[in-house]
C-alpha cells in the first residue's frame, strides 16, 4: 500500500505525463492522433474545466451565505445594545459591544440549571436509545423468525406516524401510570404520576421507542445487513452465543454507525420541544425555555407589558445563541462523523 | 439395506438438527427484538389505538382520567364539513408539499453532486451545508424564520423576520422594463425566490443521504465512461441517477414526512390548538384524517417511484 504522500506524488507525476503527451501531440498536429470528434470532446472538457470552478465557487459562496446569514445576524444582534437596534447607520457591526443581553437572557432562562438538566436528560436518553435501537436493529437484520415482516412494518409505521397522534394518550398513560407502585419507585414515592419527571423520556428510550427511534432502528438494520456474515459464523463455530457475538464482534465493527446515531439522537433530543412540552409543564429544557422565551422576557423585563418581537429581538437572538452554542461546539469537533458515519453506515446500499 | 436405513436416519438427524438450530436462532431473534416489541405495545400501539378510539368519541377531561361518549363518525364529518380552516389548511398543505418536494430533491441532488467533487474548502462547504441538520428542527428555527407568535402578552402579531425577503426577481424584471407579467407567474416566481431560504434550510438531511449514495459510485465507472467519450451530462443520466435512485426515493419520503409532521405547519397548528382546548376527540379525528391522507400520498409516491427506480441485483 502506498502512503498518502506517495499517492499524491503519483498523481502529480501522472498529470505531468499527460500534460507532456498533450504538448507533444500538439506540436506534431492533433489530427494525426485523434478523430475530429475526439478533438471536439477534449476541447469541451477543457472549457468546462476552466469555467466550472468559478461557477461552483459562486454558487457555493452564495448558498453558504444564505445558511450562515441567520447565524451572523445572531452574533451581530446578541452583542448589540438594544438602543442601537433601530439605528439605521448600523448594519452588521454595532458601535460598541455589550454582554448585558447575554447576561439578562442567561438569568431569564436560568441557563445554568436548565443546561445541566437538559444535558443529563439528553445523554441518558440518547445512550439508552442507541443501545436498545442497535439491539433491535441487529435482531431484524440477522435473524429469521415468524412475523418478522409484520413487526418491521411497525418500525416503518413508527417513522411515519407523527408524534402528535400518540402524545395525548401517552400523557394519560404517564399521568395515571400503572402499576402504581412502579411510578412510586420512579418518583421516589412522591406521586403516582410520571409527568414532569425524566422517566417520561428515559422509559421510551429504554424500550427503543424514544424520539425518532424507528429511524434509528432502520439505520442499524441497514448497517448490520451490510456487514459480512462470515464474521458471526466464525464466532458461532467457536461456540459463542448470539448475544456474546453481538457484544464482542458486531459492536466493535459498528462503532462508526453507533457514533452517528448517537450524534443524531443528541441533536434531536436537544431540539425537541413538542414531545417534551407535553410531558414537562415547567420549562425544564433549553428548547422549551427558548420556545417560551418571548413570554418570559415580557414578564421579567417589561412587567407583563405587551411587546413586539422587534423590541425584544436582541434578547431572543441572545437566547438562540446560548442554546445553539453547546450543540454547535459538538458539531464543529465531530462534524466529519456526521458525514463519514452516514457514508459507512450502509445507508448508501 | 441396513446401511441405507442408517444413512437415511443420519440425514434425518442432521435435518432435525439443522431445523432446531434455525429455530433456536429464531428464538434468539425474538430475544433481540423483545425489548422493543414490549415497548412498542406500551409506547406506540396502545396510544395509537387509544387515539383512534378518541376520534370516535366526544371527550372531556375529568379527575382520574378521560371521559368519553361515543358519537361515531361525527368528529370526522365535522372536521370536513363545518371546519373551514381545516380543509383550507389541508389543501394548502398538500399544494405546498407538492410544489416544494421536487424543488428540494433537485436542489439536494445538485448540491450533493457539487459537494462530491474535489476542491479546496470542500470540508468547510460540507460542514456549512449540514449545519441546518442540527439547527433546523429546533425552536431556534422559529425565531430565525420570524413566524413566531408573540404570545399572549402582545397586541399585534407583528412579523419580524431575519431571513431574506428581498424580491430579487421582481426587481430584476422591473429593471428590464417588464411590469405586467401575469400575476400568477410572478407569484410563482416570487414564492420560489423567497423560498430559497427555506429550501436550503430544509434540505440538509437529503443532501446527506444523496451524498452518501454518490460515494457508492466507483471512480472506475467514471473513467470507463470518459474513455468511451461520454460527457458528464450523459454520465449523470445514464449512471449517476440510476445508481442513486433508491436514495432519492428515501429522500422524497423523508421530505414529504418531514413537511407533513412539522409542528409549524398550518394543519398541525390547528390540530394542536384543538387539543390544547381540551377537544381531544375532535383533534384526534383531525389528526387521523390527516394521517390517512399522508399515508395515501406516500403510498402513491412510492408506488410511482418504485417503477422508475433501479435496484442493483445482488
HADDOCK unambig.tbl for C-alpha pairs under 7 A between the chains (distance, minus, plus):
assign (segid A and resid 64 and name CA) (segid B and resid 128 and name CA) 6.37 0.50 0.50
assign (segid A and resid 66 and name CA) (segid B and resid 197 and name CA) 6.46 0.50 0.50
assign (segid A and resid 67 and name CA) (segid B and resid 201 and name CA) 6.85 0.50 0.50
assign (segid A and resid 70 and name CA) (segid B and resid 144 and name CA) 6.36 0.50 0.50
assign (segid A and resid 70 and name CA) (segid B and resid 162 and name CA) 6.68 0.50 0.50
assign (segid A and resid 70 and name CA) (segid B and resid 163 and name CA) 6.88 0.50 0.50
assign (segid A and resid 135 and name CA) (segid B and resid 32 and name CA) 5.90 0.50 0.50
assign (segid A and resid 136 and name CA) (segid B and resid 32 and name CA) 5.70 0.50 0.50
assign (segid A and resid 136 and name CA) (segid B and resid 33 and name CA) 4.65 0.50 0.50
assign (segid A and resid 136 and name CA) (segid B and resid 36 and name CA) 6.42 0.50 0.50
assign (segid A and resid 139 and name CA) (segid B and resid 29 and name CA) 5.10 0.50 0.50
assign (segid A and resid 139 and name CA) (segid B and resid 32 and name CA) 4.90 0.50 0.50
assign (segid A and resid 139 and name CA) (segid B and resid 33 and name CA) 5.56 0.50 0.50
assign (segid A and resid 143 and name CA) (segid B and resid 25 and name CA) 6.51 0.50 0.50
assign (segid A and resid 143 and name CA) (segid B and resid 26 and name CA) 5.88 0.50 0.50
assign (segid A and resid 143 and name CA) (segid B and resid 29 and name CA) 5.04 0.50 0.50
assign (segid A and resid 144 and name CA) (segid B and resid 26 and name CA) 5.34 0.50 0.50
assign (segid A and resid 144 and name CA) (segid B and resid 29 and name CA) 6.83 0.50 0.50
assign (segid A and resid 145 and name CA) (segid B and resid 26 and name CA) 4.71 0.50 0.50
assign (segid A and resid 145 and name CA) (segid B and resid 29 and name CA) 6.62 0.50 0.50
assign (segid A and resid 160 and name CA) (segid B and resid 257 and name CA) 6.49 0.50 0.50
assign (segid A and resid 162 and name CA) (segid B and resid 261 and name CA) 5.53 0.50 0.50
assign (segid A and resid 165 and name CA) (segid B and resid 48 and name CA) 6.94 0.50 0.50
assign (segid A and resid 165 and name CA) (segid B and resid 51 and name CA) 6.77 0.50 0.50
assign (segid A and resid 165 and name CA) (segid B and resid 284 and name CA) 6.68 0.50 0.50
assign (segid A and resid 165 and name CA) (segid B and resid 287 and name CA) 6.21 0.50 0.50
assign (segid A and resid 166 and name CA) (segid B and resid 47 and name CA) 5.13 0.50 0.50
assign (segid A and resid 166 and name CA) (segid B and resid 48 and name CA) 5.48 0.50 0.50
assign (segid A and resid 166 and name CA) (segid B and resid 51 and name CA) 6.58 0.50 0.50
assign (segid A and resid 169 and name CA) (segid B and resid 47 and name CA) 4.94 0.50 0.50
assign (segid A and resid 169 and name CA) (segid B and resid 50 and name CA) 6.17 0.50 0.50
assign (segid A and resid 169 and name CA) (segid B and resid 51 and name CA) 6.23 0.50 0.50
assign (segid A and resid 170 and name CA) (segid B and resid 43 and name CA) 6.99 0.50 0.50
assign (segid A and resid 170 and name CA) (segid B and resid 47 and name CA) 5.71 0.50 0.50
assign (segid A and resid 204 and name CA) (segid B and resid 39 and name CA) 6.84 0.50 0.50
assign (segid A and resid 204 and name CA) (segid B and resid 43 and name CA) 6.61 0.50 0.50
assign (segid A and resid 207 and name CA) (segid B and resid 35 and name CA) 5.60 0.50 0.50
assign (segid A and resid 207 and name CA) (segid B and resid 36 and name CA) 5.15 0.50 0.50
assign (segid A and resid 207 and name CA) (segid B and resid 39 and name CA) 4.71 0.50 0.50
assign (segid A and resid 208 and name CA) (segid B and resid 36 and name CA) 5.24 0.50 0.50
assign (segid A and resid 208 and name CA) (segid B and resid 39 and name CA) 6.84 0.50 0.50
assign (segid A and resid 209 and name CA) (segid B and resid 39 and name CA) 6.39 0.50 0.50
assign (segid A and resid 209 and name CA) (segid B and resid 40 and name CA) 6.39 0.50 0.50
assign (segid A and resid 209 and name CA) (segid B and resid 43 and name CA) 6.71 0.50 0.50
assign (segid A and resid 267 and name CA) (segid B and resid 134 and name CA) 5.93 0.50 0.50
assign (segid A and resid 271 and name CA) (segid B and resid 137 and name CA) 6.00 0.50 0.50
assign (segid A and resid 271 and name CA) (segid B and resid 138 and name CA) 4.12 0.50 0.50
assign (segid A and resid 271 and name CA) (segid B and resid 139 and name CA) 6.77 0.50 0.50
assign (segid A and resid 272 and name CA) (segid B and resid 138 and name CA) 6.24 0.50 0.50
assign (segid A and resid 287 and name CA) (segid B and resid 139 and name CA) 6.26 0.50 0.50
assign (segid A and resid 290 and name CA) (segid B and resid 139 and name CA) 6.69 0.50 0.50
assign (segid A and resid 291 and name CA) (segid B and resid 139 and name CA) 5.68 0.50 0.50
assign (segid A and resid 294 and name CA) (segid B and resid 150 and name CA) 6.68 0.50 0.50
assign (segid A and resid 295 and name CA) (segid B and resid 151 and name CA) 6.03 0.50 0.50
assign (segid A and resid 295 and name CA) (segid B and resid 153 and name CA) 6.84 0.50 0.50
assign (segid A and resid 304 and name CA) (segid B and resid 153 and name CA) 6.69 0.50 0.50
assign (segid A and resid 305 and name CA) (segid B and resid 153 and name CA) 6.61 0.50 0.50
assign (segid A and resid 306 and name CA) (segid B and resid 153 and name CA) 4.73 0.50 0.50
assign (segid A and resid 306 and name CA) (segid B and resid 154 and name CA) 3.93 0.50 0.50
assign (segid A and resid 306 and name CA) (segid B and resid 155 and name CA) 6.32 0.50 0.50
assign (segid A and resid 307 and name CA) (segid B and resid 153 and name CA) 6.96 0.50 0.50
assign (segid A and resid 307 and name CA) (segid B and resid 154 and name CA) 5.35 0.50 0.50
assign (segid A and resid 308 and name CA) (segid B and resid 150 and name CA) 6.67 0.50 0.50
assign (segid A and resid 308 and name CA) (segid B and resid 154 and name CA) 6.39 0.50 0.50
assign (segid A and resid 308 and name CA) (segid B and resid 158 and name CA) 6.51 0.50 0.50
assign (segid A and resid 309 and name CA) (segid B and resid 150 and name CA) 6.48 0.50 0.50
assign (segid A and resid 309 and name CA) (segid B and resid 158 and name CA) 6.99 0.50 0.50
assign (segid A and resid 309 and name CA) (segid B and resid 160 and name CA) 6.35 0.50 0.50
assign (segid A and resid 310 and name CA) (segid B and resid 160 and name CA) 6.25 0.50 0.50
assign (segid A and resid 320 and name CA) (segid B and resid 140 and name CA) 5.71 0.50 0.50
assign (segid A and resid 335 and name CA) (segid B and resid 127 and name CA) 6.56 0.50 0.50
assign (segid A and resid 339 and name CA) (segid B and resid 208 and name CA) 6.95 0.50 0.50
assign (segid A and resid 342 and name CA) (segid B and resid 212 and name CA) 6.49 0.50 0.50
assign (segid A and resid 343 and name CA) (segid B and resid 212 and name CA) 4.65 0.50 0.50
assign (segid A and resid 348 and name CA) (segid B and resid 212 and name CA) 5.33 0.50 0.50
assign (segid A and resid 348 and name CA) (segid B and resid 213 and name CA) 4.55 0.50 0.50
assign (segid A and resid 348 and name CA) (segid B and resid 216 and name CA) 6.54 0.50 0.50
